[in-house]
Amino acid sequence: MLSPFRSRIEKKAAGYPLERFLSTPRSDFLCVLCGMVVREPLECGSCGRLFCLLCLFCKERNLGENFDLHCPNCGPKILPRAPSKILIRILNEQKMHCKYKDNGCLEKVSFGKVTIHEAGCLFQEMTCKNHRFCNKTGLAKDFIQVNYSEISKEGYVCSKICKKLLKFEKNLANNKKNAALKQYFKALQKINTFQNN
């Protein structure tokens, strides 16, 4: 049950660093365990302190396999709960910088929308989806976005050539050999035209 959650721990940092915010957040919004602004917050039902879900999970996981998430200050009898809607609303209104600011993103996004923005930010680093033949990396703004229907992989490619290679692979994988052969023949014609000029 916890294995998908454990894999998220490896990929995600604890809270959000204070320097990401346009104005210093209230100390109430800081996780007691990591000292940063809470990410996926939980609140102690007794003392009202906030914790990042991942911080609390990691702390408890270190105690053993069978555990209950609880406030380290109040003890195991007090289980954490979701914070009040008012607190979440106040937290969600905090303005912060995109995590790709160092790559050139100038967006200032509300806390509640930062995850959505960063998932589609054009300043995030990408690796070309044509992994078999290309391993070029760069910013999304410099790549070509492709969708599932075109290549059966959503993401970005570095060039039109990589996009065509992925379409060719998709046609072969879907037993559309005629479409793949036509595509291959067009590519050969372009190479011949280029060499003859």
KOLKE-131468 format. One record per residue (C-alpha): residue number from 1; residue in one letter; x, y, z. Coordinates in nm, 2 decimals. Each point is the difference from the previous one (the first is absolute). Layout:
<nodes>
NODE   resi   resn     east    north       up
NODE    NUM      A        X        Y        Z
...
</nodes>
This chain:
<nodes>
NODE   resi   resn     east    north       up
NODE      1      M     0.00     0.00     0.00
NODE      2      L     0.28     0.25     0.08
NODE      3      S     0.23    -0.09    -0.29
NODE      4      P    -0.13     0.27    -0.24
NODE      5      F     0.02     0.25     0.28
NODE      6      R     0.36    -0.10     0.07
NODE      7      S     0.10     0.07    -0.36
NODE      8      R    -0.15     0.35     0.03
NODE      9      I     0.23     0.07     0.30
NODE     10      E     0.31    -0.05    -0.21
NODE     11      K    -0.12     0.25    -0.27
NODE     12      K    -0.15     0.27     0.22
NODE     13      A     0.17     0.24     0.24
NODE     14      A    -0.16     0.07     0.34
NODE     15      G    -0.14     0.35     0.03
NODE     16      Y     0.04     0.31    -0.22
NODE     17      P     0.30     0.22     0.08
NODE     18      L    -0.08     0.34     0.14
NODE     19      E     0.20     0.18    -0.27
NODE     20      R    -0.26    -0.12    -0.26
NODE     21      F    -0.26     0.23     0.15
NODE     22      L    -0.04     0.37    -0.10
NODE     23      S    -0.07     0.09     0.36
NODE     24      T     0.11    -0.20     0.31
NODE     25      P    -0.28    -0.24     0.09
NODE     26      R    -0.14    -0.01     0.35
NODE     27      S     0.19    -0.23     0.24
NODE     28      D    -0.33    -0.19     0.05
NODE     29      F     0.05    -0.14    -0.36
NODE     30      L     0.34    -0.16     0.07
NODE     31      C     0.03    -0.37     0.05
NODE     32      V     0.12    -0.09     0.35
NODE     33      L     0.23    -0.27    -0.14
NODE     34      C     0.17     0.16    -0.31
NODE     35      G    -0.05     0.37     0.09
NODE     36      M    -0.12     0.08    -0.35
NODE     37      V    -0.35     0.11    -0.12
NODE     38      V    -0.22    -0.31     0.02
NODE     39      R    -0.06    -0.21    -0.31
NODE     40      E    -0.31    -0.22     0.01
NODE     41      P    -0.07     0.11     0.36
NODE     42      L    -0.13    -0.19     0.30
NODE     43      E    -0.10     0.16     0.32
NODE     44      C     0.02    -0.14     0.36
NODE     45      G    -0.35    -0.04     0.14
NODE     46      S     0.13     0.12     0.34
NODE     47      C     0.27     0.26    -0.03
NODE     48      G    -0.09     0.12    -0.35
NODE     49      R     0.36    -0.02    -0.13
NODE     50      L     0.05    -0.07    -0.38
NODE     51      F     0.21    -0.27    -0.16
NODE     52      C     0.08    -0.09    -0.36
NODE     53      L    -0.16    -0.34    -0.07
NODE     54      L     0.33    -0.13    -0.13
NODE     55      C     0.20     0.13     0.30
NODE     56      L    -0.24    -0.17     0.24
NODE     57      F    -0.01    -0.32    -0.20
NODE     58      C     0.39    -0.02    -0.02
NODE     59      K     0.03     0.06     0.37
NODE     60      E    -0.25    -0.27     0.09
NODE     61      R     0.14    -0.24    -0.26
NODE     62      N     0.34     0.01     0.17
NODE     63      L    -0.17    -0.13     0.32
NODE     64      G    -0.10    -0.33    -0.17
NODE     65      E    -0.24    -0.16    -0.25
NODE     66      N    -0.31     0.02     0.22
NODE     67      F    -0.07     0.35     0.09
NODE     68      D    -0.27     0.27     0.02
NODE     69      L     0.07     0.35    -0.11
NODE     70      H    -0.02     0.23     0.31
NODE     71      C     0.13     0.33     0.14
NODE     72      P     0.34    -0.06     0.15
NODE     73      N    -0.08     0.26     0.26
NODE     74      C    -0.34    -0.13     0.11
NODE     75      G     0.06    -0.37    -0.03
NODE     76      P    -0.17    -0.30    -0.18
NODE     77      K    -0.34     0.06     0.15
NODE     78      I    -0.05     0.32    -0.21
NODE     79      L    -0.03    -0.07    -0.37
NODE     80      P     0.07     0.27    -0.25
NODE     81      R    -0.29     0.13    -0.22
NODE     82      A    -0.04     0.21    -0.30
NODE     83      P     0.03     0.38     0.08
NODE     84      S    -0.30     0.22     0.01
NODE     85      K    -0.13     0.13    -0.34
NODE     86      I     0.06     0.36     0.12
NODE     87      L     0.37    -0.08     0.07
NODE     88      I     0.04    -0.17    -0.34
NODE     89      R    -0.17     0.30    -0.17
NODE     90      I     0.24     0.24     0.17
NODE     91      L     0.30    -0.22    -0.09
NODE     92      N    -0.11    -0.04    -0.36
NODE     93      E    -0.01     0.38    -0.05
NODE     94      Q     0.38     0.04     0.09
NODE     95      K     0.19     0.10    -0.32
NODE     96      M     0.32    -0.18    -0.08
NODE     97      H     0.26    -0.03    -0.28
NODE     98      C     0.00    -0.30    -0.24
NODE     99      K     0.27    -0.25     0.09
NODE    100      Y     0.14     0.05    -0.35
NODE    101      K     0.08     0.37     0.08
NODE    102      D     0.37    -0.07    -0.05
NODE    103      N    -0.07    -0.13    -0.35
NODE    104      G    -0.18     0.33    -0.09
NODE    105      C    -0.36    -0.04     0.11
NODE    106      L    -0.13     0.33     0.13
NODE    107      E    -0.35    -0.12     0.11
NODE    108      K    -0.12     0.08     0.35
NODE    109      V    -0.26    -0.26     0.08
NODE    110      S    -0.24    -0.05     0.29
NODE    111      F     0.10    -0.29     0.23
NODE    112      G    -0.32    -0.19    -0.09
NODE    113      K     0.08     0.01    -0.37
NODE    114      V     0.38    -0.04     0.00
NODE    115      T    -0.01    -0.38    -0.06
NODE    116      I    -0.21     0.04    -0.31
NODE    117      H     0.21     0.28    -0.13
NODE    118      E     0.33    -0.19     0.05
NODE    119      A    -0.13    -0.31    -0.17
NODE    120      G    -0.05     0.20    -0.32
NODE    121      C     0.27     0.27     0.04
NODE    122      L     0.20     0.06    -0.32
NODE    123      F     0.32     0.06     0.20
NODE    124      Q     0.01    -0.35     0.14
NODE    125      E     0.28    -0.23    -0.11
NODE    126      M    -0.09    -0.27    -0.25
NODE    127      T     0.16    -0.30    -0.15
NODE    128      C    -0.11    -0.08    -0.36
NODE    129      K    -0.27    -0.28     0.00
NODE    130      N     0.19    -0.17    -0.28
NODE    131      H     0.21    -0.18     0.26
NODE    132      R     0.12    -0.28    -0.23
NODE    133      F     0.18     0.23    -0.24
NODE    134      C     0.03     0.33     0.18
NODE    135      N     0.09     0.11     0.35
NODE    136      K     0.00     0.38    -0.05
NODE    137      T    -0.11     0.21     0.29
NODE    138      G    -0.12     0.36     0.01
NODE    139      L    -0.29     0.22     0.11
NODE    140      A    -0.36    -0.08    -0.11
NODE    141      K    -0.02     0.34    -0.17
NODE    142      D     0.27    -0.11    -0.25
NODE    143      F    -0.16    -0.34    -0.07
NODE    144      I    -0.30    -0.11    -0.20
NODE    145      Q    -0.30    -0.12     0.20
NODE    146      V    -0.16    -0.32    -0.12
NODE    147      N    -0.31    -0.18     0.11
NODE    148      Y    -0.11    -0.35     0.06
NODE    149      S    -0.19    -0.04    -0.33
NODE    150      E     0.31     0.09    -0.20
NODE    151      I     0.26    -0.22     0.17
NODE    152      S    -0.17    -0.19     0.29
NODE    153      K     0.22     0.20     0.24
NODE    154      E    -0.09     0.34     0.13
NODE    155      G     0.29     0.24     0.04
NODE    156      Y     0.26     0.18    -0.20
NODE    157      V     0.25    -0.07    -0.27
NODE    158      C     0.30     0.20    -0.10
NODE    159      S    -0.06     0.01    -0.38
NODE    160      K    -0.24    -0.09    -0.28
NODE    161      I     0.23    -0.30    -0.09
NODE    162      C    -0.05    -0.15     0.35
NODE    163      K    -0.37     0.06    -0.03
NODE    164      K    -0.01    -0.19    -0.33
NODE    165      L     0.21    -0.28     0.14
NODE    166      L    -0.25    -0.04     0.29
NODE    167      K    -0.29     0.00    -0.25
NODE    168      F     0.18    -0.27    -0.20
NODE    169      E     0.05    -0.21     0.31
NODE    170      K    -0.37     0.04     0.09
NODE    171      N    -0.11    -0.12    -0.34
NODE    172      L     0.22    -0.30     0.02
NODE    173      A    -0.12    -0.08     0.35
NODE    174      N    -0.36     0.02    -0.11
NODE    175      N     0.06    -0.22    -0.30
NODE    176      K    -0.06     0.29    -0.24
NODE    177      K     0.28    -0.12    -0.22
NODE    178      N    -0.13     0.18    -0.32
NODE    179      A    -0.01     0.33     0.18
NODE    180      A     0.35    -0.06     0.14
NODE    181      L     0.14    -0.09    -0.35
NODE    182      K    -0.16     0.31    -0.15
NODE    183      Q     0.16     0.21     0.27
NODE    184      Y     0.34    -0.17    -0.05
NODE    185      F    -0.03     0.05    -0.38
NODE    186      K    -0.07     0.38     0.04
NODE    187      A     0.30     0.03     0.23
NODE    188      L     0.22    -0.17    -0.26
NODE    189      Q    -0.13     0.23    -0.27
NODE    190      K     0.09     0.30     0.21
NODE    191      I     0.35    -0.13     0.06
NODE    192      N     0.04    -0.06    -0.38
NODE    193      T    -0.12     0.35    -0.08
NODE    194      F     0.23     0.15     0.26
NODE    195      Q     0.30    -0.19    -0.13
NODE    196      N    -0.07     0.09    -0.37
NODE    197      N    -0.01     0.38     0.08
</nodes>
